Amino acid sequence: MNDLSIEQRQFLLSSIRDINDFPKPGIIFKDITTLLNNSEAFTLLMDHLEAKYRNYNLDYIAGIDSRGFIFGAALAIKLGIGFVPIRKKGKLPSTTICEKYELEYGFDEVEIHIDAFDSKVGARVLMIDDLCATGGTAVAASKLVIDTKAELVEVCFLMNLTFLNGKEKIEKIAPVYSVLDI
């Protein structure tokens, strides 16, 4: 795998805009739209992920609703494999399984089609999202992949907010790779 240089990591980080007090006071939101509309930054990121995962013998990329769809679909195309969405409850049209997770103000659920991986037992899956914060959504999504009898090879994030310790929760289920640790 080609590791990113310090300069490349800094370039990616500088292409992500901070929005203060969004969605509520005290939160600094990491806005990836500025990375996505910078073709040099987005290409660097996707080329890096393609090089990292090229030899993992993956069958599918699973992207977490909704920003994981962007990175996951782009990476699936680069690797020549299928993409599977993991959605918020009520958004998928066929038979699903769901997993509940706790939020600071209640609960939410994510779901996946029961046949998302074509009922291929042991399908090798990489799960991807933009940000690892407390890890609740990713833990729930990881359990869904495993519940479909697929092999969750790794969970990938563009950014990991290290001070929230979400990565440690996910690592109890599968290996985790983050491009940028913040």
C-alpha positions as CSV (number, residue, x, y, z in Angstrom):
1,M,0.0,0.0,0.0
2,N,1.1,3.5,-0.7
3,D,1.0,5.5,2.5
4,L,0.1,9.1,2.3
5,S,2.9,11.6,3.1
6,I,2.5,14.2,5.8
7,E,2.0,16.8,3.1
8,Q,-0.7,14.7,1.4
9,R,-2.6,14.2,4.7
10,Q,-2.3,17.9,5.4
11,F,-3.7,18.7,1.9
12,L,-6.7,16.4,2.5
13,L,-7.3,17.9,5.9
14,S,-7.1,21.5,4.5
15,S,-9.7,20.6,1.9
16,I,-12.2,19.8,4.6
17,R,-14.1,22.9,5.9
18,D,-14.9,23.4,9.6
19,I,-18.4,24.8,10.3
20,N,-18.7,26.0,13.9
21,D,-21.9,25.4,15.9
22,F,-23.5,23.0,13.4
23,P,-25.8,21.3,13.8
24,K,-25.9,22.7,17.3
25,P,-23.8,25.1,19.5
26,G,-20.4,23.7,20.5
27,I,-20.1,21.3,17.6
28,I,-17.4,21.8,14.9
29,F,-18.9,20.0,11.8
30,K,-16.4,18.6,9.4
31,D,-17.8,19.5,6.0
32,I,-16.5,17.2,3.2
33,T,-18.3,19.0,0.4
34,T,-15.2,21.2,0.0
35,L,-13.1,18.0,-0.5
36,L,-15.6,16.5,-2.9
37,N,-15.6,19.7,-5.1
38,N,-11.8,19.7,-5.2
39,S,-10.9,17.2,-7.9
40,E,-7.3,17.1,-6.9
41,A,-8.1,16.2,-3.2
42,F,-10.9,13.8,-4.1
43,T,-8.7,12.0,-6.7
44,L,-5.8,11.8,-4.2
45,L,-8.1,10.2,-1.6
46,M,-9.7,7.7,-4.0
47,D,-6.4,6.7,-5.6
48,H,-5.0,6.1,-2.1
49,L,-7.9,4.0,-1.1
50,E,-7.8,2.0,-4.3
51,A,-4.1,1.3,-3.8
52,K,-4.7,0.3,-0.2
53,Y,-7.6,-2.1,-0.9
54,R,-6.6,-3.4,-4.4
55,N,-5.2,-6.7,-3.0
56,Y,-7.8,-7.3,-0.3
57,N,-9.8,-9.6,-2.6
58,L,-13.0,-7.8,-1.7
59,D,-16.4,-8.7,-3.1
60,Y,-18.3,-5.6,-2.0
61,I,-18.0,-2.1,-0.5
62,A,-20.8,-1.2,2.0
63,G,-21.3,2.5,2.5
64,I,-23.0,4.0,5.6
65,D,-25.9,6.5,5.0
66,S,-25.2,9.0,3.5
67,R,-21.7,10.3,3.0
68,G,-20.4,6.7,3.0
69,F,-22.3,6.3,-0.2
70,I,-20.1,8.8,-2.0
71,F,-16.8,7.3,-1.0
72,G,-18.1,3.7,-1.2
73,A,-19.6,3.9,-4.6
74,A,-16.5,5.7,-6.0
75,L,-14.2,3.1,-4.5
76,A,-16.4,0.2,-5.7
77,I,-16.1,1.4,-9.3
78,K,-12.3,1.8,-9.0
79,L,-12.0,-1.8,-7.6
80,G,-14.6,-3.2,-10.1
81,I,-16.8,-4.6,-7.3
82,G,-20.4,-4.1,-6.1
83,F,-21.6,-1.4,-3.7
84,V,-24.2,-2.0,-0.9
85,P,-25.9,0.9,0.9
86,I,-26.5,0.7,4.7
87,R,-29.5,3.1,5.2
88,K,-31.4,4.7,7.9
89,K,-34.5,2.8,8.8
90,G,-37.4,2.9,6.3
91,K,-35.4,3.9,3.2
92,L,-34.8,0.4,1.6
93,P,-37.6,-1.0,-0.5
94,S,-37.1,-4.8,-0.1
95,T,-36.8,-7.2,2.9
96,T,-34.3,-5.8,5.4
97,I,-32.7,-6.5,8.8
98,C,-32.0,-3.6,11.1
99,E,-29.9,-2.7,14.1
100,K,-30.7,-0.1,16.7
101,Y,-28.0,2.2,18.2
102,E,-28.0,4.8,20.9
103,L,-27.7,8.5,20.3
104,E,-27.0,11.2,22.9
105,Y,-30.7,12.1,22.7
106,G,-32.4,8.7,22.0
107,F,-32.1,5.9,19.5
108,D,-31.9,5.4,15.8
109,E,-31.7,2.4,13.4
110,V,-29.8,1.4,10.3
111,E,-30.8,-1.4,7.9
112,I,-29.5,-3.4,5.0
113,H,-31.2,-5.7,2.5
114,I,-31.2,-9.2,3.8
115,D,-29.8,-10.3,0.4
116,A,-27.4,-7.4,0.0
117,F,-24.5,-9.6,-0.8
118,D,-26.4,-11.9,-3.1
119,S,-26.8,-14.4,-0.2
120,K,-23.1,-15.2,-0.7
121,V,-22.0,-16.6,2.6
122,G,-18.5,-15.3,3.4
123,A,-18.6,-12.4,1.0
124,R,-15.6,-10.1,1.7
125,V,-16.9,-6.7,2.6
126,L,-15.2,-3.3,3.3
127,M,-17.4,-0.9,5.1
128,I,-16.8,2.8,4.6
129,D,-18.0,6.2,6.0
130,D,-16.7,9.7,6.2
131,L,-16.3,10.1,9.9
132,C,-15.8,8.0,13.0
133,A,-17.1,9.9,16.1
134,T,-18.6,7.9,19.0
135,G,-18.8,4.8,16.8
136,G,-22.5,4.0,17.4
137,T,-23.6,4.0,13.8
138,A,-20.6,2.1,12.6
139,V,-20.9,-0.6,15.3
140,A,-24.6,-1.1,14.4
141,A,-23.7,-1.2,10.6
142,S,-20.9,-3.6,11.3
143,K,-23.3,-6.0,13.1
144,L,-25.6,-5.8,10.1
145,V,-22.9,-6.9,7.7
146,I,-22.0,-9.8,10.0
147,D,-25.7,-10.7,10.4
148,T,-25.9,-11.2,6.6
149,K,-23.2,-13.9,7.0
150,A,-20.6,-11.8,5.2
151,E,-17.0,-11.3,6.4
152,L,-16.4,-7.7,7.5
153,V,-12.8,-7.4,6.4
154,E,-12.2,-3.8,7.6
155,V,-14.0,-0.5,8.4
156,C,-12.6,2.6,6.7
157,F,-13.1,6.2,7.6
158,L,-11.8,9.4,6.0
159,M,-11.6,11.0,9.5
160,N,-11.4,9.6,13.0
161,L,-12.1,12.0,15.9
162,T,-9.7,10.4,18.3
163,F,-11.0,12.2,21.4
164,L,-14.4,10.5,21.1
165,N,-12.9,6.9,21.2
166,G,-15.3,5.5,18.6
167,K,-12.6,3.6,16.8
168,E,-11.9,1.5,19.9
169,K,-15.5,0.3,20.0
170,I,-15.5,-0.7,16.3
171,E,-12.1,-2.5,16.6
172,K,-13.8,-5.0,18.9
173,I,-15.7,-6.1,15.8
174,A,-13.3,-5.5,12.9
175,P,-10.0,-3.8,12.0
176,V,-10.4,0.0,11.4
177,Y,-8.4,2.2,9.1
178,S,-8.7,6.0,9.1
179,V,-7.0,8.2,6.6
180,L,-7.0,11.2,8.9
181,D,-6.8,11.1,12.7
182,I,-8.1,14.4,14.2
